[in-house]
Amino acid sequence: MAEPPLTVVVCSHNRPDDLRRCLQGLAALEDEMDVIVVDSASTPPLRDVVDDFSQSFPRVTYRYEPRVGLSRARNRGLELAQTHLVAFIDDDTVPQPAWARRLVRPFEDPDVVCVGGACLASFDSDRPPWLSDRLLQFAGVTRFGAEPRRARSSAEYPFGANVCFRRKELLELGGFSSELGRIGTTLLSGEEHDVIEKLSRAGGSIWLEPAATVEHRVTAARCRTRYYWARSWWQGVSRARARRSTLLAARLLTAAVARLLLWAVTGDRFYLFRTAETAGYVAACLRPRAASR
């Protein structure tokens, strides 16, 4: 694998079976890398899962983070890493054979500070006909095409399920905001979008590399409408935590009307469910800030 070397951080909370499959995929890769598993307050702890790989995969290490929260776990992994590049993949993903080398290669351009790979859907159950490709983005499945390129806008930023950063630049930002990202069973999000936006504003290039692929599990729960209503609501809450603005609230209210019209025209429930984002944002803004934390 091309230099600089890579550390892969896998954060996990109460998902031993998913973690085991992810580590099996990483252990099967031919490229050299360090792997840090950060256990985000799992009960019971996941050390036994990681220890099962100690002989076949000696470059994997385990750390327990006693306070639950994805951003905290990611920051712990970022601090522990010793390499120039740090990749983050979700515990419910499995990397494909050439994933690591393809994720690293774009960093040969010194302007590139972040590379995002593709997340392909791996369904546990039959995909319902209403679950469009647009809607699957809320289940962590990418759709930025087959050609490697720079992200054209913030709407194309990589997903946290498969993303790599220059460690130095990410540390200089203070890592991921603990106000954002999954905490227990909540669907808070936006922590990777927040840091990628800051890196982009500082002049860094954000690169999309579709050939660096992982299979991302889509559970039966993510094939039900309840998940997408909740996911979109929490998207609005996440946006309120990142930025409270009367102007943004007005824009989201206008967008809700437009999305209802688009749903009526296209039949794509992506637009219908996204109206819950407006509701989540407004509800979060109406609460006192201290109560939302």
ZAGUNU-610170 format. One record per residue (C-alpha): x, y, z. Coordinates in steps of 0.5 Angstrom, whole numbers, padded with zeros to 4 digits, always signed. Layout:
# residues N
XYZ;...
***
This chain:
# residues 293
+0000+0000+0000;+0003+0007-0002;+0005+0011+0004;+0003+0015+0008;+0001+0009+0013;-0006+0008+0015;-0010+0007+0022;-0017+0004+0021;-0022+0006+0027;-0028+0002+0028;-0033+0005+0034;-0038+0000+0036;-0043+0000+0041;-0047-0007+0043;-0046-0010+0036;-0041-0016+0037;-0044-0020+0031;-0043-0013+0027;-0036-0012+0029;-0034-0019+0028;-0036-0019+0021;-0032-0012+0020;-0026-0015+0023;-0026-0021+0019;-0026-0017+0013;-0021-0012+0015;-0016-0018+0017;-0017-0021+0010;-0014-0015+0007;-0007-0016+0004;-0005-0008+0005;-0002-0007+0012;-0005-0002+0017;-0007-0001+0024;-0014-0002+0027;-0016+0001+0033;-0023-0002+0036;-0026+0003+0040;-0032+0000+0045;-0037+0006+0046;-0039+0003+0053;-0042-0003+0051;-0045-0008+0056;-0042-0013+0056;-0035-0010+0053;-0033-0013+0047;-0026-0014+0048;-0027-0022+0047;-0029-0020+0040;-0023-0017+0039;-0019-0022+0043;-0021-0027+0038;-0017-0024+0032;-0011-0023+0036;-0007-0029+0033;-0009-0028+0026;-0009-0020+0026;-0004-0018+0031;-0004-0011+0029;-0011-0010+0032;-0012-0006+0039;-0018-0005+0043;-0020+0001+0048;-0026+0002+0052;-0029+0009+0052;-0034+0009+0058;-0038+0015+0056;-0043+0013+0050;-0043+0017+0044;-0040+0016+0037;-0036+0023+0037;-0033+0021+0043;-0031+0014+0041;-0028+0017+0034;-0024+0022+0038;-0021+0017+0042;-0019+0013+0036;-0016+0019+0033;-0012+0021+0039;-0009+0014+0039;-0007+0013+0032;+0000+0014+0030;+0000+0014+0023;-0001+0020+0018;-0008+0018+0015;-0014+0016+0020;-0020+0012+0016;-0027+0011+0020;-0031+0005+0018;-0038+0003+0021;-0038-0003+0025;-0044-0006+0021;-0039-0005+0014;-0035-0010+0011;-0029-0007+0006;-0028-0010+0000;-0021-0013-0002;-0018-0007-0005;-0021-0002+0000;-0015+0001+0003;-0010+0002-0002;-0016+0006-0006;-0018+0010+0000;-0010+0012+0001;-0008+0013-0006;-0012+0020-0007;-0008+0023-0001;-0002+0023-0006;-0004+0030-0008;-0002+0034-0002;-0009+0039-0003;-0013+0033-0001;-0015+0033+0006;-0021+0028+0006;-0023+0022+0002;-0030+0018+0002;-0031+0012-0001;-0037+0008-0003;-0042+0005+0001;-0046-0001-0002;-0052-0004+0001;-0052-0011+0004;-0060-0012+0005;-0062-0017+0011;-0069-0018+0008;-0072-0016+0002;-0072-0009-0001;-0079-0006-0001;-0081-0002-0007;-0082+0005-0004;-0074+0005-0001;-0071+0009-0007;-0064+0010-0008;-0065+0017-0005;-0068+0015+0001;-0062+0009+0002;-0058+0015+0003;-0061+0016+0010;-0059+0008+0011;-0051+0010+0010;-0051+0008+0002;-0048+0013-0002;-0050+0015-0009;-0044+0019-0012;-0043+0015-0018;-0037+0011-0021;-0032+0016-0023;-0027+0019-0018;-0027+0026-0017;-0028+0032-0012;-0034+0034-0008;-0038+0039-0012;-0042+0041-0006;-0043+0040+0001;-0049+0035-0001;-0044+0031-0004;-0039+0030+0002;-0037+0023+0004;-0041+0019+0010;-0038+0017+0016;-0039+0010+0015;-0033+0010+0010;-0028+0016+0010;-0021+0018+0011;-0017+0024+0014;-0010+0027+0015;-0010+0026+0022;-0006+0033+0023;-0011+0037+0020;-0017+0033+0024;-0013+0034+0030;-0012+0041+0029;-0020+0042+0029;-0021+0039+0035;-0024+0032+0032;-0031+0031+0032;-0036+0035+0036;-0039+0031+0042;-0046+0035+0041;-0047+0031+0034;-0046+0024+0032;-0050+0018+0035;-0051+0017+0043;-0054+0011+0045;-0060+0009+0041;-0061+0017+0038;-0060+0018+0031;-0056+0025+0032;-0052+0026+0026;-0048+0031+0022;-0041+0030+0026;-0037+0028+0020;-0041+0033+0015;-0039+0039+0021;-0031+0037+0020;-0031+0036+0013;-0034+0043+0012;-0029+0046+0016;-0023+0043+0012;-0026+0045+0006;-0027+0052+0008;-0020+0052+0010;-0018+0050+0003;-0017+0043+0003;-0020+0038-0002;-0025+0033-0001;-0024+0027-0006;-0030+0022-0007;-0027+0015-0009;-0032+0010-0011;-0027+0004-0012;-0026+0004-0004;-0032+0001-0003;-0035-0002+0003;-0041-0007+0004;-0046-0003+0009;-0051-0007+0012;-0058-0005+0011;-0062-0009+0017;-0070-0010+0017;-0071-0004+0021;-0068+0000+0016;-0073-0003+0011;-0079+0000+0015;-0082+0007+0014;-0081+0008+0022;-0074+0009+0021;-0074+0014+0016;-0079+0019+0020;-0074+0018+0026;-0068+0019+0022;-0070+0025+0018;-0073+0028+0025;-0066+0027+0028;-0063+0030+0022;-0067+0037+0024;-0065+0036+0031;-0057+0035+0029;-0058+0041+0024;-0061+0045+0030;-0055+0043+0035;-0050+0045+0029;-0053+0052+0028;-0060+0056+0030;-0062+0061+0025;-0069+0064+0024;-0067+0065+0017;-0065+0057+0016;-0072+0055+0020;-0075+0060+0015;-0072+0056+0009;-0073+0049+0012;-0081+0051+0012;-0081+0053+0005;-0077+0047+0003;-0082+0043+0007;-0088+0045+0002;-0083+0044-0004;-0082+0037-0002;-0089+0035-0001;-0090+0038-0008;-0084+0034-0010;-0087+0027-0007;-0094+0029-0010;-0091+0029-0017;-0085+0024-0016;-0088+0019-0011;-0081+0018-0008;-0082+0018-0001;-0075+0021+0000;-0079+0028+0000;-0084+0026+0004;-0080+0024+0010;-0075+0030+0009;-0081+0034+0012;-0080+0031+0019;-0073+0035+0018;-0076+0041+0018;-0081+0039+0024;-0074+0036+0028;-0071+0043+0027;-0076+0047+0029;-0078+0043+0035;-0070+0043+0037;-0070+0051+0036;-0076+0052+0041;-0073+0048+0047;-0068+0052+0051;-0061+0050+0049;-0058+0047+0055;-0064+0042+0055;-0062+0040+0048;-0055+0037+0050;
***
